[in-house]
Amino acid sequence: MASPLRVGVVGCGNIVEQYLATLPHLADVRFVAAADLDPARAQAVADRVGGRALTVDELIADPEVDLVLNLTIPDAHDRIALAAIAAGKHVHGEKPLAATLERAKPVLEAAAAAGLVASCAPDTVLGTGTQTARAAIEDGLIGIPISATATMMAAGHERWHPNPDFYYQPGGGPLLDMGPYYVSALVTLLGPVVSVIGAASALRSERTIGSGPRAGEIIPVNVDTHVTGVLTHASGALSTIVMSFDTVGTKASNIEIHGTEGSLIVPDPNHFAGDVHLKRLSDPWQDPWETLPVSGGYVDGGRGIALQDFVRTDGSPRTSGELAFHVLDIMETLLRAAHEGRSLAVESTCERPAPVPLTELD
């Protein structure tokens, strides 16, 4: 894989700010172009980082672009990815891989046929938080992993987001919005999932926008806003997951992993860093939650670190399209299982991503 990897960004909305905080600091990545439906936004990004402002079609066709960083809205993810692959470009996109599993499959098929790579966020799993927990599991600190819990409970994005409509329409909701962070972390820590069972509800048919110029406007709710389920991993471990836009708050840990010899508290998978706490079976009665030293992951990582990983792994990134497809499959199957009231098999699988050794950015 050539270094530096020449990256063109398609989609210069709010999320691009987080990528711009990381990309200039990656030794193996060079920003070369930006494109957006709003030319002014593309020009602003190009001016800040250094590069050219192009139309979407120009960027996808540009021979100076090796990889298209796809930061468009979910409904456009597959269309942009397929166009980039057809033009001979690798693709890394924001989550999800596509708006639906059915639309995601052609992206992986096209990339494989062309000998190209399609990878996908979240790359938070590459940070020191999740990877220190992964190292603890690999080192046997909790024995054999038996179970996990993953909890995201909030009052709803309409309280702070000025245009929250899409969170409450098909393709949105707490599971499909926030679930990729949690499910990707669970698969990274415990391996792929073979079956799911769940329940879901939507007890409010409307929400009120709480901020911005539309404050006070009523919007409809057409998705499940509280989803809970149990994921059965191929290893036999069971993960209980709760994703909700129907709660005021919680003191529950974002993720906990429990094994025969100990338990781990894993930091928020929506972030790259954070303390990992270990409670050992050998010392259960003292104040036994010890903070583990950082022992894995990209130090000071941020959104876009997957592109550095892309180069360092010679085009076999840990945030692979296969992982993203499996995560999307788990979530869609869980929602279907909740409505059908029965356990369902998850048809796809993936390799458990390799651990990230403790790595300082150049």
Salt bridges, closest charged atoms under 4 A:
GLU17 OE1 - ARG48 NH1 2.76
ASP28 OD2 - ARG312 NE 2.46
ASP36 OD1 - ARG41 NH2 3.20
ASP62 OD2 - ARG52 NH1 2.63
GLU64 OE1 - ARG6 NH1 2.95
ASP66 OD1 - ARG6 NH2 2.88
ASP75 OD1 - ARG103 NH1 2.87
ASP78 OD1 - ARG103 NH2 2.95
GLU138 OE2 - ARG134 NE 2.86
GLU138 OE2 - ARG352 NH1 3.00
GLU158 OE2 - ARG207 NH1 3.21
ASP165 OD1 - ARG214 NH1 2.70
ASP177 OD1 - LYS95 NZ 3.46
ASP177 OD2 - HIS157 NE2 2.82
GLU217 OE2 - ARG214 NH2 2.79
ASP224 OD2 - HIS339 NE2 2.63
ASP246 OD1 - ARG204 NH2 3.18
ASP246 OD1 - ARG207 NH2 2.55
GLU256 OE1 - HIS258 NE2 3.11
ASP268 OD2 - HIS271 NE2 3.56
GLU290 OE2 - ARG280 NE 2.69
ASP309 OD1 - ARG318 NH1 2.40
GLU340 OE1 - ARG342 NH2 2.89
ASP362 OD2 - ARG312 NH2 2.78
